[in-house]
Amino acid sequence: MEKKIYRLTKILDPLIQKNPNIYWKIFAKCLLHYEKILHKRGLPLQKYHSLIKQYVQLIANQISKPYKFFSHHRAIRHPIDHYELGKQLFYPLIDFSHSVVKGKEYLHIMEEILRAKENVIIFANHQTEADGFILHLLLDKEFSYLSKHITFIAGDRVLTDALAVPISLGLNLFSVYSKKYFHIYPQQKSKMIAHNKRTIFCISRHLKKGQQCIVIFPSGGRDRYNSQNRTLEIAPFDAKSIDLLYLLGKKSKLKTHFFPLALFTHNLLPPPESLQVQIGESRYVNESPVFLHFGERICMENFSLEKDNDNHAGGENDDRSRYIWHCVQQLYKQIALF
């Protein structure tokens, strides 16, 4: 008979009894898988017991008193270091020995651009809630200068889901509300629009200062499997998001450079098979390698599109958006060859 090994979930017992919130039920299931991974990797349970206990308390704080994100959020490092918390939580899930970062020559170029006080904007596909911390975990050691300058453009879920917020607090963020939520919460629509306008102004102001590295996931959501052929496809990019950053970069007094990034992180923390608008989605974690593939600088004005049968982003006439999606798609295809 298999020996019972699940002890971390005991941390949740008094909370579930006191307040049977949906978040505790979701996290309890996730924690079972997480602890299996710790045992498999021979990682110290005592260390992670303390870490999970701290994380659980932060979730409880978020449930009772939700944190309000401003348009620009700087990673909170004191008195609680949310950045280290996020890194330590996701570290056991990554099989570093089989993970790969390709296109390092472009990462060196990005660091040179930042040292010259100019800006970098990275367009990437999006697969898990952990993508921000996965980037940091894979770049911090070799590309620490770039990593410390990264700010993510983050949407509703990572700003409002009680399980995500304690981790989101550890990242530099420009926060936005997605249009898909406007009709879900019509009473909040005007406030969301006003918040997004402030964020646009904030991004513009930072680009004018220079030395910014902004990572945006233009799909506005995570990649999912095609229901017909069961292939994991890059979600379409939002043309308006790409055009907005392009225009903000042009208005900046300092030059802005654009790069593509394809990532494969899906197995680490798969999203629900279908889009779930309501907060409170289930989580399932795995140990898995991850793959990042950075591409060469994107020419935002003079480019040509290859004719192929791939799905593409944006409208029929939106060539820039389609071209950037195509660049990421080509990088993504090569991940299978790593």
N, C-alpha and C positions, 0 to 999 in steps of 0.2 A: 504494500500500500504506500502511495506517495506521501511523504512527510509534509505536513502543513507548514508553509513558509510565509504566509501572508500576515505580517504583523503591523505594517505601516497603516493599514486601514483602521486599526484600533484608535488612531488619533481622531478619526471622524466620528466614532461611536457616540460620545457625549453631545456633539453638535447635531447629529442626525436626530437623536432623541429629543433634544431641546427645540430644534427647529428643522423639521423635515423638508428643507428647501431643495428644489430640483438640482441646484448646483452640487450639493453634497452627494446625491445619488449618482450624478454624472461622474464626479471626481472619484468616488469610491470604485467604480468600475475601471476607470482609467488607472487608478493606483494599483489595482491587482496586476495589470500588465506591466506597469512600471517596476514593481517589485520583482517580478519574474526576471526582468532584464538585469536588475542589480545583482540578483543571485547568479544568473548566468555568467556575468562578467566578473564576479567575485569582488564587487565593490562593497565598502564598509557600510553595513546597515545603520550603525549608530550615527555616522556622519549624515546620512540621508534622512534619518529619523528627525534630526534637528532641523534640517533644511525643509522637509515637508511640513513640520510643525509650524515653522515660521511662515511658509507659504499659505497654509490653511488659515492662520490667524489673519493674514492680509486679505484673503478671500472673504473671511467673516467681516472684516472692516469695510470692505467694498460693498458687501450686501447691505450692511446697516447704514453706511454713509458713503454713497457713490462718489468717486473722485471726479472732479470736473476738469477736463482737459481744455487748455486754451489753444489758440491757433498754432502757437509754437510751444512745444514741450521739450525742455532739456532733461536728459536722463537724470533721475534722482539717485545720488550716490551716498547721501547722508540724511538722517542718521542710519537709515537702512540702505544698503547698496543693492538697489533693484537690478542693476546691470549684472553684477556678479551672481545674484540670485537666479536670473534667467539663464546665464551661461552654465551654472552648476546644474540646474534642473534639466537642461537639454543635453548636456555633455554625455551622459550614459547612453543616450539613444543613438549617437553617431558612431558608426564603425569607421574610425579614422584611418585604419590600415588599408581600407579599400576605397576610401573617398578620394576624389580627384578634383583639382582646380586647374583648368586649362585657360590659356590666354594670359599668362602672367606677364608677358611683355606689355600688354595693355594696362595692367595694373601699375606697372612701373611708370608708364606714360601718365597715367592719372595722378600719381603722386607728384610727378614733375609739374603738372598743370597746377595742382593745389599749392605747391611751394612757390609758384610764380604768381600766386594770389588770384588765379583765374578759377572758373567754376567747372564742375563735372556734373552731368545728369545721366543717370543710368536707367535705361528702360529694360525691365525684366518681366518674365512670366512669373506666376505666383502659384504655389502649390500647398503650403501649409501655414498655420499660424506661427510656426517657429522660424519662418524664412529669415526674418531680421537677425535673430540670434545665430542662426546657422551661418549666415554671412560673417558675422563677427567671430565666431568660433573657428572658421576656416581661414580668416584673413588676419586676425589679431597678431599672430606671431611674426609672420613674414612681411605684412603690409600694415603695420600698426599706425603709420601716419595717415594712410587713407582711411582706415577703420575708424579712427577717432573723429574724423570729419564727416562721417556719414549721418545723414538725416533722412528718415523714411517718410513718405507721404502715406498716412495711415487712415483707414476708413472706420466705419461705425463699430464693427464687431470687436476689434481690439481695444476700442475706447469704452465699450459699455458692458461687455461680457465679464462677469465677476471672476471667472477663471483666468481670463486673459489680462485684465487690467494690472494686477500686481507685477506681471512680467513686462507689459507695455511701458510701465513707468520707468523701466531701465533703459529705454531707447530714446534717442533724439527723434522727435516726430513733428511733422506738420499735419494737423488733424483736419479731416474733411468728412462731410456727410454725403453718402451716395444718394443720387436721385431716385434709386429704386426704393428708398425708404420714405420718400415724400408722401406717397399715397398710402403707406402703411400708418404713418403718424401725421395726418394732415394738420392737426392742431399745432404741430411743432415745425411745420414746413417753413414758415417765415423766419423762425429762429435759426433753422439749419442753413437757409440761404444766406442769412446775415453772417453766420459763422464762416461759411465758405468764402464769402467776399473778404472777410478779415484775413483768412488764411492766404488767399491769393496776394493780398497786399503785403503780408508778412514774408511770403516766399520772394516776392519782387524786391523787398527791402534787403533781404539776406543776399540775394544774387548781386545786388549793387555793391554790397560790402566785399564780395569776392571770397574765394577760398571755401566754397561750398561744394559738398558732394551729396547730391540728392538722388535717392533711389525711389523710383515710382514703379508700381505694378499697374500698367495702363488697362489691364483687363477689368480692374475693379473687383475681381473675384478670383477664386482658385481654379486651377485646371482640374477637369474631371474626365472620367472615362466616357467615351462615346458608347451609348447604349446599344448601338447596332453591331459595331465590330470590336468593342471592348478595348480600344486603343486609347491611351492617355494623351489627350490633345491639348495644345496650347489654346487657351480661351482667347476669343477675339479681343483686340485692343480697342480702347475708346479713343476715337480720333480727336475729340474735343480736349481731352486731357493732354494728349501729345502736342496739339497745336498751342494750347495755353502755355505749356512750359517752353515751347519754342519761342513764342512771342515774348514771354518774360525774360528769357535769355537774351533775345535781341535788344530788349530795352535796357538791359544791364550795361553799365559803363565798362564792365570787364567782360572779356570773351568767355563764352560758355561752350563747352565741348560735350558731345553726346556719344554714348557708348551703349551697345546692346549686351544683355546678359541672359543666357539660358540656364535654368537650374532644374535639377531633378531632385526633389526632396520628398515627394509624395508619400513614399512608404513609411516615413518617420511618424507622420501624424496625418493620416488620410482624412480629407473632409467628407461630409455626408455625400452619398452618391448623387443626390439632387440638391439644388439650391434651397437653403432653409433661411428664410428671412427672420423668423422669430428667434430671439436670443434663447440659448439653452441647448445648443446642439451637443450630441454625444461625442466623446473623445475615445480614440483607440490609439495607443502608442506602440511602436515597434523599434527594435534595434536595426539600423540599416545604414549602408554607405550613402553618401550624398555626392552630387556632382554639380560643379559650377563651370560654366564655359563663357568667358568674356570674349567679346569680339572687337574688331577694329573700329576706329572712330567713324561715326555716321555722318555722312554729308547730308545735311537737312534740306538742301536746296537743289543740288544737281545730282540726281540719282536715276537709275533705271530699274524697272521691275522685270524679273524673269517670268516668262509665261509657264505656268505649271498648273497642276490640278489641286494644289493645296487650298484649304479654306483660307480666307484672309480676313483682315480686320477692317473696320470702318465701312464707309459707304462705297459705292461703286467708283466714285470719282475721287476718293480721298487717297491719292497716291502715296503721300508721305506716311500716313498711318499704315497703309498696306506694306510699304517698303520696310518700315521698322519691324513690323510683325514678321515679315519674310526673313529679315536678318536674324531675329531671335529663333525662328523656326529652323533655319539652316544650322545654326549652332546647336540647337536641341537635337536635331537628327544625328549629329556627330557624337552626342553623349553616349549613344549605344556602342560606339567604337572604342570608348575609353578602356 
